[in-house]
């Protein structure tokens, strides 16, 4: 991966961990995430007049990714409703490199060398250790289950997006239309379900979510574009360095327990990512 691409993807990781912390800390994960995705979707629609309409062969990727993303959105909200950021986030994100490596090998013909495979296995061990750090049952068990669902969905739409962006005329075309059709439905549903809340409550969550949504759209665009110039497996793996940021935010800023253990496990994920990066891909 080129250094410039690596830096951009790392920046995307910081933004991603930050908006997840916002969703967790707000007390209304569905409403805040709805505001974030709604803003991101609006940005996509605003740019659609400036990019070509996707070719027929691109639409299966767009529709599949959009549907899987709805599962992902619901799963992360439920995960944060029952569990800690420093527990849920590293599990859901840490699962992705291993699963994406399998998907990219099966569907896109990408291969991972021995060093990269070691990195994937290390990430798996780190995620397992995070799964065992718990303080509340059955809430933590529920949180872990939703984190696993989110991780599966994340891996699925990552592979689909990588292949779809490569199939489209330009990466920009795919990114814009993906934001437009993938993020908007969740906003519509969450607003409809929360319409009876007080105006002030809705306004507070929507303002914070809208501000974060602008950054989210940019971060997501970076990752999808990077998948057109670098292996899908490695782009996904590098982005998951966000787990150590989320673990730090959860334990230090949100006062969540098992801080040292969760930060150490998140650090193992980062080491695994470095091994993936060093291992090369075919």
C-alpha positions in Angstrom: 0.0 0.0 0.0 1.4 3.4 -0.9 2.3 5.7 2.0 -0.3 8.4 1.0 -3.0 5.8 0.8 -2.0 4.4 4.2 -2.1 7.8 5.8 -5.6 8.5 4.4 -6.9 5.2 5.6 -5.4 5.7 9.1 -7.1 9.1 9.2 -10.4 7.4 8.3 -9.9 5.1 11.2 -9.6 8.0 13.7 -12.8 9.5 12.3 -14.6 6.2 12.5 -13.7 5.5 16.1 -14.8 9.1 17.0 -18.3 8.9 15.5 -18.8 5.5 17.2 -17.9 7.1 20.5 -20.5 9.8 19.8 -23.2 7.2 19.1 -22.4 5.3 22.3 -22.1 8.4 24.6 -25.4 10.1 23.5 -27.8 7.7 25.2 -29.9 7.4 22.0 -27.7 5.3 19.6 -30.5 4.9 17.0 -31.3 8.6 16.8 -27.7 9.7 16.7 -26.6 7.2 14.1 -29.7 8.0 12.1 -28.6 11.6 12.0 -25.1 10.7 11.0 -26.2 8.4 8.2 -28.9 10.8 7.1 -26.4 13.6 6.7 -24.0 11.3 4.9 -26.8 10.1 2.6 -27.8 13.7 1.9 -24.3 14.5 0.8 -24.4 11.6 -1.5 -27.7 12.8 -3.1 -26.2 16.3 -3.5 -23.3 14.9 -5.6 -25.3 12.5 -7.8 -25.9 15.2 -10.6 -22.1 15.5 -10.9 -21.3 11.8 -11.5 -22.5 9.3 -14.1 -25.5 7.1 -13.4 -24.2 3.6 -12.4 -24.1 1.0 -15.2 -26.4 -2.0 -14.9 -23.6 -4.3 -13.7 -22.8 -2.0 -10.8 -26.3 -2.0 -9.3 -26.2 -5.5 -7.8 -23.2 -4.4 -5.7 -24.8 -1.1 -4.7 -28.1 -2.8 -3.7 -26.4 -5.6 -1.8 -24.1 -3.3 0.1 -27.0 -1.0 1.0 -29.0 -3.9 2.4 -26.2 -5.3 4.4 -25.4 -1.9 5.8 -28.8 -1.6 7.3 -28.1 -4.8 9.3 -24.8 -3.3 10.3 -26.4 -0.1 11.5 -29.0 -1.9 13.6 -26.4 -4.3 15.1 -24.0 -1.6 16.3 -26.8 0.5 17.8 -28.1 -2.6 19.8 -24.5 -3.4 20.7 -24.0 0.0 22.3 -27.4 -0.2 24.0 -26.2 -3.2 26.0 -22.4 -2.9 26.1 -19.4 -0.7 26.4 -17.6 1.0 23.5 -14.3 -0.5 24.5 -15.9 -4.0 24.4 -18.2 -3.9 21.4 -16.2 -1.8 19.0 -13.0 -3.9 19.0 -15.0 -7.1 18.5 -17.1 -5.9 15.6 -14.2 -4.2 13.9 -11.5 -6.8 14.8 -13.5 -9.6 13.2 -13.4 -7.9 9.8 -9.8 -8.4 8.6 -10.1 -12.2 9.0 -13.5 -12.4 7.3 -12.6 -10.0 4.6 -9.4 -11.9 3.9 -11.5 -15.0 3.2 -14.1 -13.1 1.2 -11.5 -11.2 -0.9 -9.7 -14.5 -1.6 -12.9 -16.3 -2.6 -14.6 -13.6 -4.6 -11.7 -11.3 -5.8 -8.8 -13.7 -6.0 -6.6 -11.9 -3.5 -4.2 -13.9 -1.5 -2.5 -13.4 1.9 1.1 -14.7 2.6 2.3 -16.5 5.7 3.2 -13.2 7.5 -0.2 -11.8 6.6 -1.9 -15.0 7.8 -0.1 -14.7 11.1 -1.5 -11.2 11.4 -5.0 -12.4 10.8 -4.7 -15.1 13.4 -3.3 -12.6 16.0 -6.3 -10.4 15.3 -8.6 -13.4 16.0 -6.9 -14.1 19.3 -7.2 -10.4 20.3 -10.9 -10.4 19.5 -11.4 -13.6 21.5 -9.7 -12.1 24.5 -12.0 -9.0 24.2 -15.0 -11.2 24.1 -14.0 -12.7 27.5 -13.7 -9.3 29.2 -17.2 -8.8 30.7 -18.8 -7.3 33.8 -22.5 -7.6 33.2 -24.5 -10.7 32.3 -26.7 -11.1 30.3 -26.3 -7.6 28.9 -22.6 -8.1 27.9 -23.6 -11.4 26.2 -26.2 -9.6 24.2 -23.7 -6.8 23.3 -21.2 -9.5 22.2 -23.8 -11.2 20.0 -24.7 -7.9 18.3 -21.0 -7.1 17.8 -20.5 -10.4 16.0 -23.5 -9.7 13.7 -22.1 -6.2 13.0 -18.7 -7.8 12.3 -20.2 -10.2 9.8 -22.1 -7.5 8.1 -19.1 -5.2 8.0 -17.0 -7.9 6.3 -19.7 -8.6 3.8 -20.3 -5.1 2.6 -16.5 -4.4 2.6 -15.9 -7.1 0.0 -19.0 -6.1 -2.0 -17.9 -2.4 -2.0 -14.4 -3.2 -3.0 -15.6 -5.2 -6.0 -18.3 -2.7 -6.9 -16.0 0.2 -6.9 -13.7 -1.6 -9.2 -16.6 -2.5 -11.5 -17.9 1.1 -11.7 -16.7 3.6 -14.3 -15.0 5.5 -11.5 -14.6 5.1 -7.8 -16.3 8.5 -7.3 -19.4 7.3 -9.1 -19.8 4.2 -6.8 -19.0 6.2 -3.6 -21.6 8.9 -4.3 -24.4 6.5 -5.2 -23.5 4.2 -2.3 -23.8 7.1 0.2 -27.1 8.2 -1.4 -28.9 4.8 -1.3 -27.1 3.1 1.5 -27.3 5.7 4.3 -30.7 7.3 3.7 -33.1 4.4 4.6 -31.7 4.2 8.2 -32.3 7.9 8.7 -35.9 7.7 7.6 -36.7 4.7 9.9 -35.0 6.2 13.0 -36.7 9.6 12.6 -40.1 7.9 12.1 -39.6 5.8 15.2 -38.5 8.8 17.3 -40.9 11.4 16.0 -42.7 11.6 19.4 -39.7 12.6 21.3 -39.5 16.2 22.5 -38.3 18.8 19.9 -35.3 19.7 22.0 -34.2 16.1 22.4 -34.4 15.4 18.7 -32.7 18.7 17.8 -29.7 18.0 20.1 -29.1 14.6 18.7 -29.6 15.6 15.1 -27.2 18.6 15.3 -24.4 16.5 16.8 -25.1 13.7 14.3 -25.2 16.0 11.3 -21.8 17.5 12.2 -20.3 14.0 12.5 -22.1 12.9 9.4 -20.0 15.2 7.2 -16.8 13.6 8.5 -18.3 10.1 8.2 -19.0 10.6 4.5 -15.5 11.7 3.9 -14.0 8.9 5.9 -16.1 6.3 4.1 -15.3 7.7 0.7 -11.6 7.4 1.5 -11.9 3.7 2.3 -13.9 2.8 -0.7 -11.6 4.7 -3.0 -8.6 3.0 -1.4 -10.0 -0.4 -2.2 -9.6 0.5 -5.9 -5.9 1.2 -5.6 -4.9 -1.3 -2.9 -6.0 -4.9 -1.9 -9.4 -5.0 -0.1 -7.9 -7.1 2.7 -5.3 -4.6 3.6 -7.5 -1.5 3.4 -9.9 -3.1 5.7 -7.2 -4.3 8.1 -5.5 -0.9 8.3 -8.8 0.8 9.0 -9.3 -1.4 12.0 -6.5 0.3 13.8 -9.4 2.4 15.0 -10.0 -0.3 17.6 -7.2 0.9 19.8 -8.6 4.5 19.6 -12.1 3.3 20.6 -10.7 1.2 23.4 -8.8 4.2 24.8 -11.9 6.5 24.4 -14.1 4.0 26.2 -11.8 3.3 29.1 -10.3 6.8 29.6 -13.1 9.2 28.5 -16.2 7.1 29.2 -15.0 5.4 32.4 -15.6 1.9 31.1 -14.0 -1.1 33.1 -11.2 -3.4 32.1 -9.4 -0.5 30.5 -5.9 -1.9 30.5 -7.0 -5.3 29.3 -9.1 -3.9 26.5 -6.4 -1.5 25.3 -3.9 -4.3 25.4 -6.2 -6.5 23.3 -6.8 -3.6 20.9 -3.1 -3.2 20.6 -2.8 -6.8 19.5 -5.3 -6.1 16.8 -3.0 -3.3 15.6 0.0 -5.5 15.6 -1.9 -8.0 13.5 -2.8 -5.2 11.1 0.9 -4.4 10.8 1.7 -8.0 10.0 -1.0 -8.0 7.4 0.5 -4.8 5.9 4.0 -6.3 5.9 2.8 -9.7 4.5 1.9 -8.5 1.0 -1.0 -9.6 -1.1 -1.4 -11.2 -4.5 
